[in-house]
Amino acid sequence: MTQRRVKGNDPWQVAPLRDEKSLAMVWPLMGRHIAFHRRLVDLTGSVKAALLLSQTIYWTRHGRDVASSDGWFFKTTTQWETETGLTVNEQTTARAVLRELAILNEQRIGIPAKLHFRLAADPLAALLAERVGRVTTRLDWSDGAAVAELLGPTLAYHRALAGIAGGVHAGLLLSREVHLTRPRPKSGSDGWACRSTAHWHQELGLTRREQESARRELARIGVWEEQVRGIPPRIYARIRLSALLALLIQHAEETRLRAIAAPRSADCGIPTNSVAPNGKSSLRESHILVSRKAPNQFRGNRLNCTAESAKSYVQRSTSTSVQLLQAHEDCSEETRSPCDGDLVFPEKLSPEERTAALPLVQRCPHLSQALLDELSGRLQANAVRSSPIAYLRAMVTRAEGGTFVPSLGLGVAEARRRHREEGVLREQRAADARRLAAESATPEYQEKVAARRVQVRQMLDAMRTRRGAKP
């Protein structure tokens, strides 16, 4: 197929490649796609809210341990942005729309509090059934056929295209145009197609203004070309696959470099909560860190005031299982006793006081570390006016009676846990760096890099040849 040169000084002003080889090179670089439900745009009145709701439906149906968590799952704003391309402000606006429709529930769970989400499945099913004129009382979301029939047709939205296009609307428009281009590489129309504003609104839900902004952005980066033809005049558009291929290669390389340079997050990639949320607990840390009152004075502020419920509640996380608090492996020898096992003693205790404290905390083996952490927090806040051992003995007495509730000790345990996780992450990053250095030094790796460079040069030479060819 011959190439047609377009007038202008833009280096991308070359008619796009329309053969199967070009499409085969572009397609794997776009990565995985999100199932975007067009019917949700009519329900929410917003493309971005519909995109967030589509991804919420996916995690609700396929997320890890969602059923055991009563539908709740945890996801940070960074993870939402990585998956959908929505910025923090766009996520806030979309969530407000979904909350107003009462189809998305939000709740902060755990210490420190993390925002969890749950899809209101039955209200959503009722709203969708009402729009399509059907009567349903309850939808079985495990029934794929029934869910697909209620949600309607789906479109493929590629997050990588939104990354190079600079926004969700442009990425959605480009994703759809690529999918419409793929079935006809040899159609003979040179890629030009006429699609009106009404057509794009019916397919994607984008308004006229959103379409114009998306087309301008795609034309700015050089992947979109338009012409006015016919009587009455109509706009014809097509994709420049050569420019799209170059941008996708550049985007893939930048993403790979960022992934290598960025530190790993303990919560990254964890879509759901592995423990059911505890909605009844109202455990909170007092704003007044320095208090002369004994710990039992805080007992009336909690619904679940047993030590076991408070301890398990603070340890709930989406990335770690519920385990007893253990000593930090990197703690100094000054905080350990030769006969205390894995217990971590407060740094302000003398060796004689640690020896006296050990038999006291051993009277409550399941709360030994919690008692020591509470004593450490009180000592750090200068709230212990008497002997530390006497203060610890009073707490042990309350623990034996079932009235002990940790307060400042929760922060001490959380700090120790974060320190331990940071040490593990540092070791992992160091191991990964050593592994990458060893791999890059091997002859096989050098040969692979050289072969890849040759392949890229061949691709660029082919592009220059086609660009300089005459009709």
Secondary structure, DSSP 8 states (H G I E B T S, - for coil): ----B-SSS-TT-B----SHHHHHHHHHHT--EEEEETHHHHHHS-HHHHHHHHHHHHHHHHSTTTTTTTTEEE--HHHHHHHH---HHHHHHHHHHHHHTT-EEEEEETTTTEEEEEE-HHHHHHHHHHHHT---S---TT-HHHHHHHH--EEEEEHHHHHHHTSHHHHHHHHHHHHHHTT-TTSSSTT-EE--HHHHHHHH---HHHHHHHHHHHHHTTSEEEEEETTTTEEEEEE-HHHHHHHHHHHHHHHHHHHHHS---TTTT--S-SS---SS------S-----S-GGGGGGG-SS-SHHHHHHHHT--SSS--------TT--GGG--TTSTT----TTS-HHHHHHHHHHHTTSGGGHHHHHHHHHHHHHTT---S-HHHHHHHHHHHHHTT----STHHHHHHHHHHHHHHHHHHHHHHHHHHHHHHHHTSHHHHHHHHHHHHHHHHHHHHHHHHHH---
